[in-house]
Amino acid sequence: MLPKFVFFLILLTKFCSCDDLSYGREEDNLKPLFEKVLFSQHLDQPKNYTLIFKYIASESSPNITFAKFEVPGTKTQGSIDVSKEKGKEKTLQAQLNIVNGTNIHVTCKIYGPSVNLLDAATLGRMSSSTENNPKTVTVIYGHNTSKTRNRKVNLGLRQTGDKLINFQRKNVTLSYRFPEAEFECKDKNNSITSVAFSFDSPTAIAFINSTYLSEHQVNVIAYDLNNPYFEANMSVYGYDSRVKPDSYKPIVIKSKKNGAFLQRPYN
């Protein structure tokens, strides 16, 4: 069964060719809640990237009323989903698909109601709280387009002495709007180094569920918007956690500066 937030991401995706993606309506005097450059890359050859971002506001933070992802000069497709918690818009999740990017600069801006519209209780909680900082997760992976029928996608890096710890093959057929299938590998006794996908369709995509990505677990949705069926293979490599070498590099890197999670590169 698909994790809830991934399910909504897929169904609410609105594809567009634009320089930015937004949620809500931009108005005067909005209060900035979050602003950050999520990704910046300058390349000699065009490359496709998928960026997944999740923002969870603190309990004392005001509602999310407007959000914008700016990607100047780059064709971008994607979606933004804002969900409620106790009746308040507190969680935002976005997926951006950057097509043939060379000079890529992604900035996220999130706003709440203007200060004049906030009630005294909210202002009091905001000023007295010591935990006003939101939690954010950013996952970025690159993938080149393929003109051949077969397509391969690799996440992470093979490391000396690692071995195949899990293999799954699925024939994916049309379900609801497009063919999709879930792959999951979870074992606390294994430490993952790399995940390799192969498809017999050049347009199939592996969507990494960052909520369930860790040293011991990977959850992936494979889907294709252009073909009614395709074959997908997943190979997971890693070590026995009890004897993994000191040189082991986990598949997820946690930033000490902002707590964001970054996947090791796709090949």
Secondary structure, 3 states (H helix, E strand, C coil): CCCHHHHHHHHHCEEEEECEEEEECCCCCCEEEEEEEEEEEEEEEEEEEEEEEEEECCCCCCCCCEEEEECCCCCEEEEEEEEEECCEEEEEEEEEEEEEEEEEEEEEEEEECCHHHCCHHHHHHHHHCCCCCCEEEEEEEEECCCCCCCEEEEEECCCCCCEEEEEEEEEEECCCCCCEEEEEEECCCEEEEEEEEEECCCCCEEEECHHHCECCEEEEEEECCCCCEEEEEEEEEEEEHHHCCCCCCCCEEECCCCCCEEECCEC
